[in-house]
Amino acid sequence: MTDHLHVITGGPGSGKTSLIQALAAEGFRHMPEAGRAIIQDQVDIGGEALPWADRAAFAALMLNWEMRSHREAAASPGTVLFDRGIPDVIGYLRLCGLPVPAPAMRAAELRRYAPKVFVAPPWPAIFRQDEERKQTLAEAEATFHGMVETYSALGYALVTLPLSSIAERVKFVLGHIA
């Protein structure tokens, strides 16, 4: 059973990570986002598996990260929150116009999360670019729609997060997972 594994997805700059950090402060275990860490590691080592250099290699590293995170979390008791999940890799590949390898689809079929997935909608008021987040707001909106499409196609029920304070978002999430 993986009903204790809760994904928060959406486009970049929509408050996912801030929400997860606030939930972690409440004592919830969480699994960090793959993308930002992979970008930092690849930049540090002069690697090419970057979204602006080799998107397929970047996606392969993200899939490996997400599979390892899922395996680790599935074996642990209690609620675990994910800053994105395996289906995000599929959505990313589709957004980039790249083929989705059969093993990625198989991973999404085999390694499931709780049936409800939280999705953070685009939020222009808080959207910011930085060293790792180079997407524009328009790209963030396209990512949101891509994730909605991908998770829905995989049979997840999407719960849209409100555009509200972190404290209110925490209460909202707790009301759905408690």
C-alpha angles and dihedrals in degrees: 000000000000100000088119092064110091123188125206110195139162139113124320117278096026098117100262097132094044090052092049091049090053091049090048088054086057088058102265119141115234142187115222127235114272100213101064094045092047091050091050092048094046092049090048093053098035091248126164099217091106131126090243095046114029112003095179092054090045090052091049091054091047091051091051091048094048093047091052091047091050093049092049095046096043090059093053128082124240134031117323122190122210126208090215127333144220093290089060088068090055091048090049093052091049092048089053092050091243125139116259107235116231092241090059091053090046090051090053091049095047102037105056132176132207110307093247116068121192114226123196111213123219111283113190093187093066101028113122134168121222141164093296099027104066097152120117122235088257090055090048089054091049089050091052091053091045092053092047090052094045098047092043091051089052091056101257122142109231122222111195114219116230120247092245142112120306090250091054091047090051090053090047093052093044089053089058101042102036 
